[in-house]
Amino acid sequence: MATNGSGHDLIVCFGEMLIDFVPDVAGVSLAESTGFLKAPGGAPANVAVAVTKLGGHSAFVGKFGDDEFGHMLADILRKNNVNDEGVLFDQHARTALAFVTLKANGEREFMFYRNPSADMLLTEAELNLDLIRRAKIFHYGSISLISEPCRSAHMAAMKAAKDAGILCSYDPNVRLPLWPSEDAARDGIMSIWKEADFIKVSDDEVAFLTQKDPQDEDNVLSLWYEGLKLLIVTDGEKGCRYFTKNFKGRVSGFSVKTIDTTGAGDAFVGALLVSIAKDTTIFENEERLRKALTFSNACGALCTTQKGAIPALPTPAEAEKLIAN
């Protein structure tokens, strides 16, 4: 059992881990694909592995099917030094699967197999609240809000974190095919918006949530609320924009040869969370925040240069090299 993170900078990631089946050739539809590569995925788990690859401490809280895929995923977490005290197995449900279409430009479409999958069946009673209360940062997405009992488990875990004074980090990771409708997705994602200390959204997600132009700062700032410490908007290869109570700005990205964008946002978030766990005053120091975001941008960019999320997550040395060049 990997038990890292007994220190004070533990980042606990809550939610889903699944298997992405990625076509072995980009630019073809699922129907046309002749073969698929099996890649571990699921945003919260990707973030947990990104953290450890960058020298931080992380734990994953979530549920797998008691099947070969589930045990394979739990094994990947352990091999990557992610604390697995919050990992559970369900005897009756399967591990979730997603078939991913890679378009020629590296962007993706998803087809999910979750009806219901084990991650959706995590209950409040099964939560390892002691593990969550040991965290410095509690990180989550919105997929765990879609259905019960997982939604109640998510709410209880978040409440335990907030009650313990732990920083809450939210990356909604909009996946429309999983929600009953676009409105349900918007409502569900916004239902916990004001619980977070920091939020990362992509430009596409700003467009979806506000139904307006994501490049217009007024639209972005409609997502701001009193009490938020940091709002980040990622703009793909262009970099990111940041908003805090006292300052705002843009940090440019890195130009790389993009093969697969899967996990890029998770690499970005993992890098940012490592920086925040080391120094929580970063929200008040623009120079240090910009440095951390440059590092996050480099990690996100590097993650797009090979297929799959977890295998493509970079090390600090790789990120520093890209920044230096």
Buried (B, 14 or more C-beta within 10 A) or exposed (E): EBEBBEEEBBBBBBBBBBBBBBBEEBEBEEEEBEEBEEBBBBBBBBBBBBBBBBEBBBBBBBBBBBBEBBBBBBEBBBEBBBBBBBBBBBEEBBBBBBBBBBEEEBBBEBEBBBEBBBBBBBBBEBBBBEBBBBBBBBBBBBBBBBBEBBBBBBBBBBBBBBEEEBBBBBBBBBBEEBBEEEEEBBEBBEEBBEBBBBBBBBBBBBBBBBEEEBBEEEBBEEBBEEEBBBBBBBBBBBBBBBBBEEEBEBBEBBEBEBBBBBBBBBBBBBBBBBBBBEEBEBBEBBEBBBBBBBBBBBBBBBBBBBBBBBBBBBEBEBBEEBBEE
